Amino acid sequence: MRSKTQAGERRRRKLITFIWIALLSLAVIALIYWEQTALLYILATLGVTTLLIVVAVSDLGGETITGDGADARQEPTTERSTFGSAPL
């Protein structure tokens, strides 16, 4: 029963995403049609700035920062070359 609920939730989220895409596409087309490129330029700049801020504050690694130096105690990993074996 839970998988049905998760599938329905995914379908609903996809539908909402497609509605947002359609509405924003119509807004951009309307701004181009009425030659409001200055407003379109400002909105694009704000959108890119927002995206950069979201990426900057997101925790992409999923790691927590600790003050006890736990990361410094990890053993170094050996890296292998993808260009063949190392010369002897």
PyMOL Python script that loads the backbone (N, CA, C, O; Angstrom):
from pymol import cmd

cmd.read_pdbstr("""\
ATOM      1  N   MET A   1       0.817  -1.186   0.000  1.00  0.00           N
ATOM      2  CA  MET A   1       0.000   0.000   0.000  1.00  0.00           C
ATOM      3  C   MET A   1       0.865   1.256   0.000  1.00  0.00           C
ATOM      4  O   MET A   1       0.500   2.280  -0.577  1.00  0.00           O
ATOM      5  N   ARG A   2       2.017   1.158   0.658  1.00  0.00           N
ATOM      6  CA  ARG A   2       2.891   2.315   0.732  1.00  0.00           C
ATOM      7  C   ARG A   2       3.463   2.681  -0.636  1.00  0.00           C
ATOM      8  O   ARG A   2       3.623   3.863  -0.944  1.00  0.00           O
ATOM      9  N   SER A   3       3.776   1.662  -1.471  1.00  0.00           N
ATOM     10  CA  SER A   3       4.336   1.952  -2.792  1.00  0.00           C
ATOM     11  C   SER A   3       3.326   2.683  -3.669  1.00  0.00           C
ATOM     12  O   SER A   3       3.712   3.515  -4.491  1.00  0.00           O
ATOM     13  N   LYS A   4       2.048   2.386  -3.508  1.00  0.00           N
ATOM     14  CA  LYS A   4       1.018   3.109  -4.258  1.00  0.00           C
ATOM     15  C   LYS A   4       0.988   4.572  -3.841  1.00  0.00           C
ATOM     16  O   LYS A   4       0.818   5.459  -4.678  1.00  0.00           O
ATOM     17  N   THR A   5       1.152   4.820  -2.554  1.00  0.00           N
ATOM     18  CA  THR A   5       1.149   6.188  -2.061  1.00  0.00           C
ATOM     19  C   THR A   5       2.370   6.938  -2.574  1.00  0.00           C
ATOM     20  O   THR A   5       2.262   8.101  -2.963  1.00  0.00           O
ATOM     21  N   GLN A   6       3.532   6.287  -2.581  1.00  0.00           N
ATOM     22  CA  GLN A   6       4.746   6.929  -3.077  1.00  0.00           C
ATOM     23  C   GLN A   6       4.657   7.190  -4.573  1.00  0.00           C
ATOM     24  O   GLN A   6       5.100   8.235  -5.049  1.00  0.00           O
ATOM     25  N   ALA A   7       4.093   6.257  -5.308  1.00  0.00           N
ATOM     26  CA  ALA A   7       3.947   6.451  -6.755  1.00  0.00           C
ATOM     27  C   ALA A   7       2.993   7.598  -7.044  1.00  0.00           C
ATOM     28  O   ALA A   7       3.239   8.400  -7.945  1.00  0.00           O
ATOM     29  N   GLY A   8       1.920   7.680  -6.297  1.00  0.00           N
ATOM     30  CA  GLY A   8       0.970   8.778  -6.479  1.00  0.00           C
ATOM     31  C   GLY A   8       1.587  10.118  -6.134  1.00  0.00           C
ATOM     32  O   GLY A   8       1.324  11.122  -6.796  1.00  0.00           O
ATOM     33  N   GLU A   9       2.405  10.132  -5.098  1.00  0.00           N
ATOM     34  CA  GLU A   9       3.081  11.366  -4.701  1.00  0.00           C
ATOM     35  C   GLU A   9       4.070  11.806  -5.778  1.00  0.00           C
ATOM     36  O   GLU A   9       4.149  12.992  -6.100  1.00  0.00           O
ATOM     37  N   ARG A  10       4.823  10.861  -6.335  1.00  0.00           N
ATOM     38  CA  ARG A  10       5.757  11.191  -7.426  1.00  0.00           C
ATOM     39  C   ARG A  10       5.012  11.725  -8.645  1.00  0.00           C
ATOM     40  O   ARG A  10       5.444  12.693  -9.271  1.00  0.00           O
ATOM     41  N   ARG A  11       3.894  11.088  -8.975  1.00  0.00           N
ATOM     42  CA  ARG A  11       3.097  11.527 -10.125  1.00  0.00           C
ATOM     43  C   ARG A  11       2.572  12.945  -9.897  1.00  0.00           C
ATOM     44  O   ARG A  11       2.566  13.762 -10.818  1.00  0.00           O
ATOM     45  N   ARG A  12       2.135  13.235  -8.678  1.00  0.00           N
ATOM     46  CA  ARG A  12       1.613  14.561  -8.351  1.00  0.00           C
ATOM     47  C   ARG A  12       2.721  15.603  -8.441  1.00  0.00           C
ATOM     48  O   ARG A  12       2.502  16.701  -8.953  1.00  0.00           O
ATOM     49  N   ARG A  13       3.912  15.265  -7.947  1.00  0.00           N
ATOM     50  CA  ARG A  13       5.032  16.205  -8.023  1.00  0.00           C
ATOM     51  C   ARG A  13       5.444  16.464  -9.460  1.00  0.00           C
ATOM     52  O   ARG A  13       5.764  17.597  -9.822  1.00  0.00           O
ATOM     53  N   LYS A  14       5.439  15.412 -10.288  1.00  0.00           N
ATOM     54  CA  LYS A  14       5.769  15.594 -11.701  1.00  0.00           C
ATOM     55  C   LYS A  14       4.757  16.505 -12.373  1.00  0.00           C
ATOM     56  O   LYS A  14       5.123  17.367 -13.172  1.00  0.00           O
ATOM     57  N   LEU A  15       3.475  16.314 -12.047  1.00  0.00           N
ATOM     58  CA  LEU A  15       2.431  17.148 -12.632  1.00  0.00           C
ATOM     59  C   LEU A  15       2.620  18.608 -12.232  1.00  0.00           C
ATOM     60  O   LEU A  15       2.491  19.507 -13.063  1.00  0.00           O
ATOM     61  N   ILE A  16       2.923  18.838 -10.966  1.00  0.00           N
ATOM     62  CA  ILE A  16       3.152  20.207 -10.505  1.00  0.00           C
ATOM     63  C   ILE A  16       4.366  20.807 -11.209  1.00  0.00           C
ATOM     64  O   ILE A  16       4.346  21.982 -11.576  1.00  0.00           O
ATOM     65  N   THR A  17       5.415  20.020 -11.401  1.00  0.00           N
ATOM     66  CA  THR A  17       6.607  20.498 -12.093  1.00  0.00           C
ATOM     67  C   THR A  17       6.284  20.875 -13.531  1.00  0.00           C
ATOM     68  O   THR A  17       6.723  21.920 -14.011  1.00  0.00           O
ATOM     69  N   PHE A  18       5.526  20.038 -14.219  1.00  0.00           N
ATOM     70  CA  PHE A  18       5.163  20.343 -15.607  1.00  0.00           C
ATOM     71  C   PHE A  18       4.264  21.574 -15.696  1.00  0.00           C
ATOM     72  O   PHE A  18       4.359  22.337 -16.657  1.00  0.00           O
ATOM     73  N   ILE A  19       3.404  21.772 -14.722  1.00  0.00           N
ATOM     74  CA  ILE A  19       2.562  22.974 -14.707  1.00  0.00           C
ATOM     75  C   ILE A  19       3.427  24.219 -14.534  1.00  0.00           C
ATOM     76  O   ILE A  19       3.214  25.222 -15.214  1.00  0.00           O
ATOM     77  N   TRP A  20       4.408  24.158 -13.622  1.00  0.00           N
ATOM     78  CA  TRP A  20       5.320  25.288 -13.443  1.00  0.00           C
ATOM     79  C   TRP A  20       6.095  25.579 -14.726  1.00  0.00           C
ATOM     80  O   TRP A  20       6.244  26.736 -15.121  1.00  0.00           O
ATOM     81  N   ILE A  21       6.582  24.533 -15.366  1.00  0.00           N
ATOM     82  CA  ILE A  21       7.341  24.712 -16.613  1.00  0.00           C
ATOM     83  C   ILE A  21       6.467  25.370 -17.675  1.00  0.00           C
ATOM     84  O   ILE A  21       6.910  26.288 -18.365  1.00  0.00           O
ATOM     85  N   ALA A  22       5.227  24.904 -17.807  1.00  0.00           N
ATOM     86  CA  ALA A  22       4.315  25.468 -18.806  1.00  0.00           C
ATOM     87  C   ALA A  22       4.007  26.936 -18.511  1.00  0.00           C
ATOM     88  O   ALA A  22       4.009  27.764 -19.422  1.00  0.00           O
ATOM     89  N   LEU A  23       3.745  27.261 -17.250  1.00  0.00           N
ATOM     90  CA  LEU A  23       3.428  28.651 -16.896  1.00  0.00           C
ATOM     91  C   LEU A  23       4.614  29.582 -17.114  1.00  0.00           C
ATOM     92  O   LEU A  23       4.456  30.686 -17.635  1.00  0.00           O
ATOM     93  N   LEU A  24       5.790  29.139 -16.717  1.00  0.00           N
ATOM     94  CA  LEU A  24       6.973  29.974 -16.916  1.00  0.00           C
ATOM     95  C   LEU A  24       7.321  30.117 -18.398  1.00  0.00           C
ATOM     96  O   LEU A  24       7.793  31.169 -18.828  1.00  0.00           O
ATOM     97  N   SER A  25       7.088  29.062 -19.172  1.00  0.00           N
ATOM     98  CA  SER A  25       7.320  29.152 -20.616  1.00  0.00           C
ATOM     99  C   SER A  25       6.368  30.155 -21.255  1.00  0.00           C
ATOM    100  O   SER A  25       6.772  30.954 -22.100  1.00  0.00           O
ATOM    101  N   LEU A  26       5.113  30.111 -20.851  1.00  0.00           N
ATOM    102  CA  LEU A  26       4.144  31.076 -21.372  1.00  0.00           C
ATOM    103  C   LEU A  26       4.514  32.504 -20.979  1.00  0.00           C
ATOM    104  O   LEU A  26       4.354  33.428 -21.776  1.00  0.00           O
ATOM    105  N   ALA A  27       5.005  32.687 -19.760  1.00  0.00           N
ATOM    106  CA  ALA A  27       5.412  34.026 -19.323  1.00  0.00           C
ATOM    107  C   ALA A  27       6.586  34.533 -20.150  1.00  0.00           C
ATOM    108  O   ALA A  27       6.604  35.699 -20.545  1.00  0.00           O
ATOM    109  N   VAL A  28       7.560  33.680 -20.414  1.00  0.00           N
ATOM    110  CA  VAL A  28       8.719  34.089 -21.219  1.00  0.00           C
ATOM    111  C   VAL A  28       8.293  34.394 -22.646  1.00  0.00           C
ATOM    112  O   VAL A  28       8.736  35.387 -23.224  1.00  0.00           O
ATOM    113  N   ILE A  29       7.447  33.562 -23.218  1.00  0.00           N
ATOM    114  CA  ILE A  29       6.961  33.805 -24.580  1.00  0.00           C
ATOM    115  C   ILE A  29       6.191  35.117 -24.647  1.00  0.00           C
ATOM    116  O   ILE A  29       6.336  35.876 -25.605  1.00  0.00           O
ATOM    117  N   ALA A  30       5.374  35.385 -23.632  1.00  0.00           N
ATOM    118  CA  ALA A  30       4.615  36.646 -23.613  1.00  0.00           C
ATOM    119  C   ALA A  30       5.549  37.844 -23.508  1.00  0.00           C
ATOM    120  O   ALA A  30       5.339  38.851 -24.184  1.00  0.00           O
ATOM    121  N   LEU A  31       6.582  37.747 -22.666  1.00  0.00           N
ATOM    122  CA  LEU A  31       7.527  38.863 -22.547  1.00  0.00           C
ATOM    123  C   LEU A  31       8.278  39.094 -23.853  1.00  0.00           C
ATOM    124  O   LEU A  31       8.542  40.240 -24.216  1.00  0.00           O
ATOM    125  N   ILE A  32       8.620  38.037 -24.554  1.00  0.00           N
ATOM    126  CA  ILE A  32       9.287  38.191 -25.851  1.00  0.00           C
ATOM    127  C   ILE A  32       8.321  38.786 -26.876  1.00  0.00           C
ATOM    128  O   ILE A  32       8.705  39.643 -27.672  1.00  0.00           O
ATOM    129  N   TYR A  33       7.078  38.332 -26.853  1.00  0.00           N
ATOM    130  CA  TYR A  33       6.090  38.820 -27.818  1.00  0.00           C
ATOM    131  C   TYR A  33       5.854  40.321 -27.656  1.00  0.00           C
ATOM    132  O   TYR A  33       5.791  41.055 -28.642  1.00  0.00           O
ATOM    133  N   TRP A  34       5.725  40.772 -26.411  1.00  0.00           N
ATOM    134  CA  TRP A  34       5.479  42.193 -26.159  1.00  0.00           C
ATOM    135  C   TRP A  34       6.770  42.990 -26.034  1.00  0.00           C
ATOM    136  O   TRP A  34       6.758  44.136 -25.583  1.00  0.00           O
ATOM    137  N   GLU A  35       7.881  42.383 -26.432  1.00  0.00           N
ATOM    138  CA  GLU A  35       9.185  43.029 -26.505  1.00  0.00           C
ATOM    139  C   GLU A  35       9.613  43.646 -25.182  1.00  0.00           C
ATOM    140  O   GLU A  35      10.099  44.776 -25.138  1.00  0.00           O
ATOM    141  N   GLN A  36       9.429  42.900 -24.116  1.00  0.00           N
ATOM    142  CA  GLN A  36       9.846  43.333 -22.782  1.00  0.00           C
ATOM    143  C   GLN A  36      11.156  42.640 -22.409  1.00  0.00           C
ATOM    144  O   GLN A  36      11.254  41.961 -21.387  1.00  0.00           O
ATOM    145  N   THR A  37      12.149  42.832 -23.261  1.00  0.00           N
ATOM    146  CA  THR A  37      13.412  42.131 -23.052  1.00  0.00           C
ATOM    147  C   THR A  37      14.162  42.645 -21.826  1.00  0.00           C
ATOM    148  O   THR A  37      14.917  41.894 -21.210  1.00  0.00           O
ATOM    149  N   ALA A  38      13.968  43.904 -21.464  1.00  0.00           N
ATOM    150  CA  ALA A  38      14.635  44.431 -20.273  1.00  0.00           C
ATOM    151  C   ALA A  38      14.126  43.708 -19.028  1.00  0.00           C
ATOM    152  O   ALA A  38      14.910  43.330 -18.157  1.00  0.00           O
ATOM    153  N   LEU A  39      12.825  43.519 -18.951  1.00  0.00           N
ATOM    154  CA  LEU A  39      12.244  42.802 -17.821  1.00  0.00           C
ATOM    155  C   LEU A  39      12.670  41.337 -17.836  1.00  0.00           C
ATOM    156  O   LEU A  39      12.942  40.753 -16.787  1.00  0.00           O
ATOM    157  N   LEU A  40      12.725  40.754 -19.014  1.00  0.00           N
ATOM    158  CA  LEU A  40      13.171  39.369 -19.149  1.00  0.00           C
ATOM    159  C   LEU A  40      14.629  39.225 -18.719  1.00  0.00           C
ATOM    160  O   LEU A  40      14.992  38.233 -18.086  1.00  0.00           O
ATOM    161  N   TYR A  41      15.455  40.193 -19.053  1.00  0.00           N
ATOM    162  CA  TYR A  41      16.863  40.181 -18.649  1.00  0.00           C
ATOM    163  C   TYR A  41      16.989  40.256 -17.131  1.00  0.00           C
ATOM    164  O   TYR A  41      17.788  39.529 -16.541  1.00  0.00           O
ATOM    165  N   ILE A  42      16.213  41.122 -16.499  1.00  0.00           N
ATOM    166  CA  ILE A  42      16.257  41.255 -15.038  1.00  0.00           C
ATOM    167  C   ILE A  42      15.800  39.968 -14.371  1.00  0.00           C
ATOM    168  O   ILE A  42      16.430  39.512 -13.418  1.00  0.00           O
ATOM    169  N   LEU A  43      14.719  39.377 -14.854  1.00  0.00           N
ATOM    170  CA  LEU A  43      14.223  38.123 -14.275  1.00  0.00           C
ATOM    171  C   LEU A  43      15.218  36.985 -14.455  1.00  0.00           C
ATOM    172  O   LEU A  43      15.386  36.161 -13.556  1.00  0.00           O
ATOM    173  N   ALA A  44      15.876  36.932 -15.601  1.00  0.00           N
ATOM    174  CA  ALA A  44      16.880  35.896 -15.834  1.00  0.00           C
ATOM    175  C   ALA A  44      18.068  36.065 -14.892  1.00  0.00           C
ATOM    176  O   ALA A  44      18.593  35.081 -14.370  1.00  0.00           O
ATOM    177  N   THR A  45      18.490  37.305 -14.673  1.00  0.00           N
ATOM    178  CA  THR A  45      19.596  37.575 -13.765  1.00  0.00           C
ATOM    179  C   THR A  45      19.239  37.178 -12.336  1.00  0.00           C
ATOM    180  O   THR A  45      20.050  36.572 -11.636  1.00  0.00           O
ATOM    181  N   LEU A  46      18.027  37.519 -11.904  1.00  0.00           N
ATOM    182  CA  LEU A  46      17.580  37.133 -10.566  1.00  0.00           C
ATOM    183  C   LEU A  46      17.469  35.615 -10.431  1.00  0.00           C
ATOM    184  O   LEU A  46      17.783  35.059  -9.379  1.00  0.00           O
ATOM    185  N   GLY A  47      17.024  34.949 -11.491  1.00  0.00           N
ATOM    186  CA  GLY A  47      16.912  33.496 -11.455  1.00  0.00           C
ATOM    187  C   GLY A  47      18.257  32.812 -11.327  1.00  0.00           C
ATOM    188  O   GLY A  47      18.408  31.873 -10.546  1.00  0.00           O
ATOM    189  N   VAL A  48      19.235  33.276 -12.087  1.00  0.00           N
ATOM    190  CA  VAL A  48      20.574  32.686 -12.019  1.00  0.00           C
ATOM    191  C   VAL A  48      21.203  32.971 -10.657  1.00  0.00           C
ATOM    192  O   VAL A  48      21.866  32.105 -10.087  1.00  0.00           O
ATOM    193  N   THR A  49      21.000  34.180 -10.135  1.00  0.00           N
ATOM    194  CA  THR A  49      21.528  34.518  -8.817  1.00  0.00           C
ATOM    195  C   THR A  49      20.923  33.631  -7.742  1.00  0.00           C
ATOM    196  O   THR A  49      21.633  33.155  -6.856  1.00  0.00           O
ATOM    197  N   THR A  50      19.626  33.406  -7.812  1.00  0.00           N
ATOM    198  CA  THR A  50      18.957  32.526  -6.856  1.00  0.00           C
ATOM    199  C   THR A  50      19.497  31.107  -6.953  1.00  0.00           C
ATOM    200  O   THR A  50      19.743  30.465  -5.932  1.00  0.00           O
ATOM    201  N   LEU A  51      19.680  30.620  -8.155  1.00  0.00           N
ATOM    202  CA  LEU A  51      20.238  29.274  -8.345  1.00  0.00           C
ATOM    203  C   LEU A  51      21.635  29.156  -7.753  1.00  0.00           C
ATOM    204  O   LEU A  51      21.952  28.155  -7.110  1.00  0.00           O
ATOM    205  N   LEU A  52      22.467  30.158  -7.961  1.00  0.00           N
ATOM    206  CA  LEU A  52      23.823  30.135  -7.408  1.00  0.00           C
ATOM    207  C   LEU A  52      23.809  30.167  -5.887  1.00  0.00           C
ATOM    208  O   LEU A  52      24.627  29.506  -5.247  1.00  0.00           O
ATOM    209  N   ILE A  53      22.895  30.924  -5.304  1.00  0.00           N
ATOM    210  CA  ILE A  53      22.790  30.976  -3.842  1.00  0.00           C
ATOM    211  C   ILE A  53      22.329  29.635  -3.291  1.00  0.00           C
ATOM    212  O   ILE A  53      22.854  29.171  -2.279  1.00  0.00           O
ATOM    213  N   VAL A  54      21.361  29.008  -3.940  1.00  0.00           N
ATOM    214  CA  VAL A  54      20.874  27.702  -3.489  1.00  0.00           C
ATOM    215  C   VAL A  54      21.992  26.672  -3.538  1.00  0.00           C
ATOM    216  O   VAL A  54      22.150  25.887  -2.603  1.00  0.00           O
ATOM    217  N   VAL A  55      22.767  26.665  -4.612  1.00  0.00           N
ATOM    218  CA  VAL A  55      23.872  25.712  -4.728  1.00  0.00           C
ATOM    219  C   VAL A  55      24.952  26.017  -3.693  1.00  0.00           C
ATOM    220  O   VAL A  55      25.561  25.100  -3.143  1.00  0.00           O
ATOM    221  N   ALA A  56      25.189  27.292  -3.428  1.00  0.00           N
ATOM    222  CA  ALA A  56      26.239  27.663  -2.485  1.00  0.00           C
ATOM    223  C   ALA A  56      25.907  27.234  -1.060  1.00  0.00           C
ATOM    224  O   ALA A  56      26.806  26.844  -0.316  1.00  0.00           O
ATOM    225  N   VAL A  57      24.649  27.297  -0.667  1.00  0.00           N
ATOM    226  CA  VAL A  57      24.298  26.957   0.710  1.00  0.00           C
ATOM    227  C   VAL A  57      23.853  25.514   0.873  1.00  0.00           C
ATOM    228  O   VAL A  57      23.610  25.074   1.997  1.00  0.00           O
ATOM    229  N   SER A  58      23.742  24.765  -0.216  1.00  0.00           N
ATOM    230  CA  SER A  58      23.307  23.381  -0.101  1.00  0.00           C
ATOM    231  C   SER A  58      24.453  22.506   0.395  1.00  0.00           C
ATOM    232  O   SER A  58      25.628  22.806   0.182  1.00  0.00           O
ATOM    233  N   ASP A  59      24.081  21.428   1.057  1.00  0.00           N
ATOM    234  CA  ASP A  59      25.062  20.488   1.592  1.00  0.00           C
ATOM    235  C   ASP A  59      25.183  19.342   0.602  1.00  0.00           C
ATOM    236  O   ASP A  59      24.517  18.317   0.748  1.00  0.00           O
ATOM    237  N   LEU A  60      26.036  19.514  -0.411  1.00  0.00           N
ATOM    238  CA  LEU A  60      26.129  18.530  -1.480  1.00  0.00           C
ATOM    239  C   LEU A  60      26.768  17.230  -1.018  1.00  0.00           C
ATOM    240  O   LEU A  60      26.441  16.166  -1.542  1.00  0.00           O
ATOM    241  N   GLY A  61      27.666  17.294  -0.058  1.00  0.00           N
ATOM    242  CA  GLY A  61      28.339  16.098   0.416  1.00  0.00           C
ATOM    243  C   GLY A  61      27.563  15.360   1.481  1.00  0.00           C
ATOM    244  O   GLY A  61      27.788  14.167   1.684  1.00  0.00           O
ATOM    245  N   GLY A  62      26.665  16.027   2.162  1.00  0.00           N
ATOM    246  CA  GLY A  62      25.899  15.407   3.216  1.00  0.00           C
ATOM    247  C   GLY A  62      26.716  15.142   4.467  1.00  0.00           C
ATOM    248  O   GLY A  62      26.317  14.330   5.301  1.00  0.00           O
ATOM    249  N   GLU A  63      27.844  15.808   4.613  1.00  0.00           N
ATOM    250  CA  GLU A  63      28.702  15.605   5.761  1.00  0.00           C
ATOM    251  C   GLU A  63      28.532  16.759   6.732  1.00  0.00           C
ATOM    252  O   GLU A  63      28.208  17.881   6.345  1.00  0.00           O
ATOM    253  N   THR A  64      28.757  16.457   7.997  1.00  0.00           N
ATOM    254  CA  THR A  64      28.710  17.510   8.999  1.00  0.00           C
ATOM    255  C   THR A  64      30.127  17.947   9.319  1.00  0.00           C
ATOM    256  O   THR A  64      31.059  17.144   9.293  1.00  0.00           O
ATOM    257  N   ILE A  65      30.277  19.205   9.615  1.00  0.00           N
ATOM    258  CA  ILE A  65      31.584  19.752   9.945  1.00  0.00           C
ATOM    259  C   ILE A  65      31.742  19.682  11.459  1.00  0.00           C
ATOM    260  O   ILE A  65      30.907  20.193  12.205  1.00  0.00           O
ATOM    261  N   THR A  66      32.810  19.050  11.898  1.00  0.00           N
ATOM    262  CA  THR A  66      33.071  18.947  13.329  1.00  0.00           C
ATOM    263  C   THR A  66      34.355  19.674  13.656  1.00  0.00           C
ATOM    264  O   THR A  66      35.236  19.807  12.807  1.00  0.00           O
ATOM    265  N   GLY A  67      34.459  20.138  14.872  1.00  0.00           N
ATOM    266  CA  GLY A  67      35.632  20.888  15.284  1.00  0.00           C
ATOM    267  C   GLY A  67      36.733  20.022  15.841  1.00  0.00           C
ATOM    268  O   GLY A  67      37.793  20.546  16.183  1.00  0.00           O
ATOM    269  N   ASP A  68      36.535  18.708  15.953  1.00  0.00           N
ATOM    270  CA  ASP A  68      37.541  17.854  16.571  1.00  0.00           C
ATOM    271  C   ASP A  68      38.545  17.280  15.578  1.00  0.00           C
ATOM    272  O   ASP A  68      39.392  16.476  15.966  1.00  0.00           O
ATOM    273  N   GLY A  69      38.473  17.669  14.318  1.00  0.00           N
ATOM    274  CA  GLY A  69      39.430  17.214  13.321  1.00  0.00           C
ATOM    275  C   GLY A  69      39.225  15.773  12.896  1.00  0.00           C
ATOM    276  O   GLY A  69      40.193  15.089  12.562  1.00  0.00           O
ATOM    277  N   ALA A  70      37.994  15.298  12.899  1.00  0.00           N
ATOM    278  CA  ALA A  70      37.720  13.909  12.534  1.00  0.00           C
ATOM    279  C   ALA A  70      38.094  13.640  11.085  1.00  0.00           C
ATOM    280  O   ALA A  70      38.508  12.530  10.749  1.00  0.00           O
ATOM    281  N   ASP A  71      37.954  14.639  10.224  1.00  0.00           N
ATOM    282  CA  ASP A  71      38.291  14.438   8.818  1.00  0.00           C
ATOM    283  C   ASP A  71      39.800  14.322   8.620  1.00  0.00           C
ATOM    284  O   ASP A  71      40.241  13.666   7.677  1.00  0.00           O
ATOM    285  N   ALA A  72      40.599  14.941   9.483  1.00  0.00           N
ATOM    286  CA  ALA A  72      42.048  14.915   9.324  1.00  0.00           C
ATOM    287  C   ALA A  72      42.613  13.541   9.676  1.00  0.00           C
ATOM    288  O   ALA A  72      43.715  13.210   9.237  1.00  0.00           O
ATOM    289  N   ARG A  73      41.892  12.729  10.458  1.00  0.00           N
ATOM    290  CA  ARG A  73      42.392  11.430  10.871  1.00  0.00           C
ATOM    291  C   ARG A  73      42.110  10.336   9.858  1.00  0.00           C
ATOM    292  O   ARG A  73      42.563   9.206  10.038  1.00  0.00           O
ATOM    293  N   GLN A  74      41.383  10.637   8.812  1.00  0.00           N
ATOM    294  CA  GLN A  74      41.076   9.618   7.822  1.00  0.00           C
ATOM    295  C   GLN A  74      42.339   9.255   7.049  1.00  0.00           C
ATOM    296  O   GLN A  74      43.186  10.104   6.772  1.00  0.00           O
ATOM    297  N   GLU A  75      42.443   7.981   6.712  1.00  0.00           N
ATOM    298  CA  GLU A  75      43.606   7.521   5.963  1.00  0.00           C
ATOM    299  C   GLU A  75      43.515   8.013   4.522  1.00  0.00           C
ATOM    300  O   GLU A  75      42.430   8.030   3.940  1.00  0.00           O
ATOM    301  N   PRO A  76      44.647   8.412   3.945  1.00  0.00           N
ATOM    302  CA  PRO A  76      44.614   8.863   2.556  1.00  0.00           C
ATOM    303  C   PRO A  76      44.334   7.680   1.628  1.00  0.00           C
ATOM    304  O   PRO A  76      44.776   6.559   1.880  1.00  0.00           O
ATOM    305  N   THR A  77      43.616   7.941   0.588  1.00  0.00           N
ATOM    306  CA  THR A  77      43.312   6.896  -0.380  1.00  0.00           C
ATOM    307  C   THR A  77      44.337   6.943  -1.501  1.00  0.00           C
ATOM    308  O   THR A  77      44.836   8.010  -1.859  1.00  0.00           O
ATOM    309  N   THR A  78      44.640   5.790  -2.041  1.00  0.00           N
ATOM    310  CA  THR A  78      45.575   5.745  -3.165  1.00  0.00           C
ATOM    311  C   THR A  78      44.792   5.929  -4.451  1.00  0.00           C
ATOM    312  O   THR A  78      43.730   5.336  -4.643  1.00  0.00           O
ATOM    313  N   GLU A  79      45.326   6.747  -5.313  1.00  0.00           N
ATOM    314  CA  GLU A  79      44.662   7.024  -6.575  1.00  0.00           C
ATOM    315  C   GLU A  79      45.322   6.220  -7.678  1.00  0.00           C
ATOM    316  O   GLU A  79      46.547   6.107  -7.725  1.00  0.00           O
ATOM    317  N   ARG A  80      44.524   5.670  -8.550  1.00  0.00           N
ATOM    318  CA  ARG A  80      45.049   4.904  -9.678  1.00  0.00           C
ATOM    319  C   ARG A  80      44.856   5.710 -10.949  1.00  0.00           C
ATOM    320  O   ARG A  80      43.865   6.421 -11.116  1.00  0.00           O
ATOM    321  N   SER A  81      45.810   5.583 -11.822  1.00  0.00           N
ATOM    322  CA  SER A  81      45.724   6.285 -13.091  1.00  0.00           C
ATOM    323  C   SER A  81      44.814   5.509 -14.041  1.00  0.00           C
ATOM    324  O   SER A  81      44.820   4.279 -14.069  1.00  0.00           O
ATOM    325  N   THR A  82      44.049   6.245 -14.802  1.00  0.00           N
ATOM    326  CA  THR A  82      43.177   5.602 -15.795  1.00  0.00           C
ATOM    327  C   THR A  82      43.883   5.484 -17.138  1.00  0.00           C
ATOM    328  O   THR A  82      43.286   5.020 -18.110  1.00  0.00           O
ATOM    329  N   PHE A  83      45.158   5.901 -17.207  1.00  0.00           N
ATOM    330  CA  PHE A  83      45.889   5.881 -18.454  1.00  0.00           C
ATOM    331  C   PHE A  83      46.861   4.713 -18.559  1.00  0.00           C
ATOM    332  O   PHE A  83      47.838   4.778 -19.305  1.00  0.00           O
ATOM    333  N   GLY A  84      46.595   3.654 -17.818  1.00  0.00           N
ATOM    334  CA  GLY A  84      47.469   2.504 -17.881  1.00  0.00           C
ATOM    335  C   GLY A  84      48.279   2.365 -16.607  1.00  0.00           C
ATOM    336  O   GLY A  84      48.094   3.114 -15.648  1.00  0.00           O
ATOM    337  N   SER A  85      49.176   1.398 -16.612  1.00  0.00           N
ATOM    338  CA  SER A  85      49.978   1.162 -15.410  1.00  0.00           C
ATOM    339  C   SER A  85      51.131   2.154 -15.332  1.00  0.00           C
ATOM    340  O   SER A  85      51.585   2.695 -16.340  1.00  0.00           O
ATOM    341  N   ALA A  86      51.582   2.372 -14.118  1.00  0.00           N
ATOM    342  CA  ALA A  86      52.707   3.289 -13.895  1.00  0.00           C
ATOM    343  C   ALA A  86      53.999   2.613 -14.329  1.00  0.00           C
ATOM    344  O   ALA A  86      54.131   1.396 -14.194  1.00  0.00           O
ATOM    345  N   PRO A  87      54.948   3.372 -14.844  1.00  0.00           N
ATOM    346  CA  PRO A  87      56.230   2.778 -15.257  1.00  0.00           C
ATOM    347  C   PRO A  87      56.994   2.275 -14.033  1.00  0.00           C
ATOM    348  O   PRO A  87      56.902   2.853 -12.950  1.00  0.00           O
ATOM    349  N   LEU A  88      57.743   1.196 -14.219  1.00  0.00           N
ATOM    350  CA  LEU A  88      58.518   0.609 -13.118  1.00  0.00           C
ATOM    351  C   LEU A  88      59.848   1.254 -12.954  1.00  0.00           C
ATOM    352  O   LEU A  88      60.615   0.871 -12.071  1.00  0.00           O
TER     353      LEU A  88
END
""", "prot")
cmd.dss("prot")
cmd.show_as("cartoon", "prot")
cmd.util.cbc("prot")
cmd.orient("prot")
